[in-house]
Amino acid sequence: MLRRTYDDQVCSVARALEVVGERWTLLIIRDALSGVTRFDGFLHRLPIARNVLSDRLNGLVEHGVLERVRYQDRPPRHEYRLTAKGRELTPVVLALMEWGDNHLPTPTGPPAVAEHVGCGGTVHARMTCDCCGRRVAPGTVVGRSTGAATPPGPARR
């Protein structure tokens, strides 16, 4: 199978998609965030082929999103635990979940909510400005080039 890449893109979103953009990968991360750690646990929650799951888990380990930890010697078996880098994907998964709830709702309501372990409140993905501290609506955000996005090339005159 020909792998699709974003190598020609000088873009942080494209680089992130190289790690989490393949089919099933964000669902594996979603399940890991909810406590699934074992291969059979992922298989039980996802209708995914064993070889595809193995490939996705290996890729997430390779990129430092998950770590493989042996929990049994004979036969050797491993758990897949989120790293700090992997846990930083929580707001991404929450934002996708909220978007799906808002724009692709099920007739019976949201199938899950994100709950704060400390108090039981519902957790939401929110955007805030680091300058004024205010909540920011999606329509009030613009992308601005930093100059770092310019691919290396011949000097311009």
Salt bridges, closest charged atoms under 4 A:
GLU18 OE1 - ARG3 NH2 3.22
GLU22 OE1 - ARG56 NE 3.82
ASP31 OD1 - ARG30 NE 2.89
ASP31 OD1 - ARG45 NH2 3.00
ASP55 OD2 - ARG56 NH1 2.74
ASP73 OD1 - ARG70 NH1 3.54
GLU79 OE2 - ARG38 NE 3.23
GLU79 OE1 - ARG81 NH2 2.81
GLU98 OE2 - HIS124 ND1 3.35
